[in-house]
Amino acid sequence: MYEPWSEPLSNYPRTSGKVREIFVLPDDTLLFVATDRISAYDWILPTPIPDKGRVLSGLSDHWFDHLGIAHHRITSRIDDIADRIPALQRDADARASLEGRAMLVRKLHIVPFECVVRGYLSGSGWREYKAGGNVCGVDLPQRLVESDRLPEPIFTPATKAASGHDENVPFERMAADLGQDLAGRLRKASLAIYEKAAAMALKQGLILADTKFEWGLDVSGDIVLADEVLTPDSSRYWDAAAYRPGGPQPSYDKQFVRDWLDASGWDHASHPPSLPAEIVQRTRQKYVDAYRLITGREFPWGDAKHTHPA
């Protein structure tokens, strides 16, 4: 799908992810552009969700501002970004289309593991627990039910697959690959950020059930928070007022899309179907509501009805 911002950036080296386009600028900084693409079950769906990229960037901005930890963001102000990209200064349409979805960041040596923290039993964690009573080698109490709160948050890393699905692995595997010291620092930092963010989200009426962090190392070897952080793409947010353990929870994330795909009869092997207009609108609303609830501010690029998720 053509985007007006593509042309002014066409001369820069580019890497495409499931959601983000990453450009290398001449000063060796990176420009992250969050598109409106949505992925599920390791597929990029054919139907974008309007403004989804702006929600992801806006929430990452919010958390970088409030977590009090070193991060890779340099700026997300479009004026500052345009100062480094002369073609943007001459193209008002491209600049407007990029606003709110672009972030200039430091280049880091990215750690090749997803640092997942779980405070509640859901998703792949729930499936692992049902099969063996543990998650990534972490033993858990017996007789827990789906969506139960865990006695304490657990760190469950995953390998980062170039294609296909990330694989949950024990902490010992991460420590063997990275060294005990670095793996321990990543675990400690991830758990601390999760607990701080979960407490902040709960004050806004949301449960942060789980999340995944990406970390990088700077030239000094210090760990730096990278990529997106605590967004509806990387986290499960539940409505605290509606929380009832024992099954799936009302959520503000893309689980709604996964549920629709499952109900559609799609086999997960062939190309996924297009999303109906109603599903697109309701998904957009969930993302916008997540932005509003987490930040306490209205979404700058349009409203969504303030309703609880279905």
N, C-alpha and C positions, 0 to 999 in steps of 0.2 A: 504494500500500500504506500503510495507516494505521500511524503510529508514535506511541507515547504522548507523545513530546516535542513533537508538532505543536501540540497545543492550547494549552499555555502560551506558545507563540511566535506564535500566530495573529494577534496584533494588531500585529506588527512588519512593516515593509516587507520583502519577500522576493524574492530572485532564485534561480531554479532552474537548476543546471547539469546535466551528465550524471551526476555523482556527488554533488556538494555542493549543499546548500541554504545560502544566505547571507542573514542577517538583519541589518538595520540597527537598532542599539539607540539609545535616546534620547541617549546621550552621544556619538553619531556614531562609535562603534566598530562593528566587524562581528563577528558570530558565524558561524563556519564550522561546518557540521554535515556530516560525511562519512557518507553513507548506505551501504547495502550493494549499491547498484546497480552493475552492471558494463556497460561499453560496449565495442563492437567494431565496426570498420568504419563508424563514425559513427552507429551505432544503440545505443540503450539496450536491453539484452536484457530479456526479460520475467521472467527468473528471477534473484533476488538471490543473493549469496554471503554466507552468515551471517558476521558479524564483520569483513567486509572493510573497512568504514569505520573500525573500531577499529584495524586493522592500519595503514591509511594515516595516521591521526592519530598513532598511537604511533610510527611510523617518522619522520614529520615532526618530532615532538617530539625524538626521539633525535638527528636530524641538526642541528636548530636548537641543541641543547645542545653539539654537538661540532665544528661547523664554524668557530666563531670569527668570524662575520660578522654584520653587522646584518640583522635579520629582522623580520617583521611580527607575530610572536606576542607577545601580552601575557601570556596564561595559558591553560593547558588544564586547570587544576584545577577540578573541578566545583563545589567550595565557593565559589571565587572567582567563577565564572560565575553561580552561583545568587544571589550577593550583588547582582548587577546586574539580575536578573530575578525579581521578587517571586513571580510565579506558580509558578516552579520550587520555591521554598521550601515551597510548600503541596501539591505533587504529587510524592510519593515515586516513583511509577511512572515519571513523565516524567523525573525527575532520574536515575533508574537507567538508563533507556533512552538518555539522552544522555551518560552518563559514558563517557569513553574515545573518543568520536567528535566532541567539540565543542572548538573552539579560538576564543578571543577574540583578535581581531587589530586592528592599526591600519589605518585607511583610508589608502590610497596612490593616487597616480596611476599606474595600471598601464601598463607599456610594451607596446605592441601587437604584440610579436613573441615567439615562443617561442625561447628561447636554448638551442639543442640542441648538445650536445658528444658527439662520437663518438670512441671509442678503438678500436673494432673495426668491421668492415664487415658490417652486417646491416640487415634491414628495408628501408626506402625508400632508405637509403644504398647498399645492395648493388644494388638495382634501378637506381639512377641510374648507379652505376659500370659495371655491365654494358652500359648503353646508350651511355655516352659517356666512360668512363675518369675521371670526376670526380664529386664530390658537392658540390652547391651552388656550382659554379664552382671548387672546390678540386681541382687536379690531383693524382692519386695514381699511385703506381708501376704499371707494367704487370704483368699475370699474377697479381694478387691473387685469392684465392678467398673464397667466402662464409665469414664469421666470422673472417677474418684480422685479426690485430692490425695497426693502422696504425703507420707509422713514428713518428708523434706524434699526440696527440689533435687533432682539427679542430673548428672552430666552424662550425656550419651552421644559421643561423637559419631560422625559418619564420613566415609570417604567421599570425595568429590569426583563424580563420574563425568568424563568428557561428554559422554552421551549415555542415555538410559538413566536408570534410577540410582541415587546415592545408596550406599550400603551401610547400615548401622554396624558399628564395630565396638568391641570392648575398649575401655580406656587403655588397657595394656598394649593393644595394637598401636594406638596413637603414640604412646610413650616409646615403644620400640622404634617407630619410624622417625619421631621428632627429637627424642631424648627426654628423659624424665623431667628435667628442669623446665624446658619450654612447655611440655604437655601439662605439667602441674600449674604453671603460670596461666596458661589458657583456661584450664578448668576453673581455677580460683577466680579469675576475672569474669568469666562467663556466668558463673553462679552469682557473683556479686551484682552484676548488671541486671540479671534476671530478677533478683529479689528486689532491687531498687525500682525497676520498671513495673513489676507486678504490684508493688505497694502504691505506686503513682496511678496505675490504671484502675486499681480497685476504688480509689477515691473518686474516679470518674464513672463508676458503675460497671466496670469491665473486669473480667477475670482474664489474666494472661496465662492461658493454659500451658503453652509451650512456645518455644521460639528457637531460631537458629541464628548464630552469629558467624560472620566471617572476619578473620583477623589477618593482618599482615605484619611484617617486620620492617622497621625503618633501618637506615644505614647504621644506627647504633645498636641494633638488635632488640630495641624496645618493641613491645606489641602495641599495635594500633588498630582500632576498630575500623573496618572497611565495608564496602558495598552498601546495601540498604540495611536498615536496622529497625526491628520491631514494627514492621508493616504488616498489613493483612496478607501479603504474599509469603512472608517469612515466619508468621506467627499465627496462633489460634487465639482469637479474642471471643469470649463468651459474655453474654448478658448476665451479670451477677444476680439481678433480681429474679431471673428465670432459671437459675442453676438448680438442677436436680440430678444427682448422680444416678447411674443405672442405664444410661443410653446416650446417644448423641445430643449435643446441646445447641440451642439457638446461637448462631455465631455471626461475626462480622468479618468474614474472610471468604476465600474462594471454595469452601466446602459446599456452598450452595450450588456452584457450577458442577463440582464433582457429582453431587447427588443427582442433578438433572441428567448428566451424561450416563450415570448408572441406570437411571429409570428409562432412558431413551432406547435401550437395547443395543447400544454401541458395544462392539466386541473388544475394544482397547487395542486392537491389532491393526485394523484398517484406518484410513484417514478419518479423523473425527468429524462429526456433523457440525453444521453451522448452528449457532445459538439463535433461538427465536427472539424477536424484539422484546417480548416481555421479560425473558430471562436476562437479556442484556441490561435492560433498565433496572431490574431488581438487583442485579449484581452491582451495577454502578451505585445504586442507592446504599448498599451495604458498605462499600468502600468509602463513600462520602460520609456516611454516618459514623464510620470508624474515625475518620479524620476529625469530625466535629466533636465526638465524645472524648477522644484522647487529648486533643489540643485545647478544647473549650472555646474554639473559634468556629465561625462559619466558614465553609469551603469557598475560596475566592472565585472559583470558576463555575458557579451555579449551585443551586440548592437541590437537596433531595428531601423527600418527605421524612419527617422524624418519626419513624415507626420502628417497632421491634422486628428483628428478623424472623422470617417464617421458619 
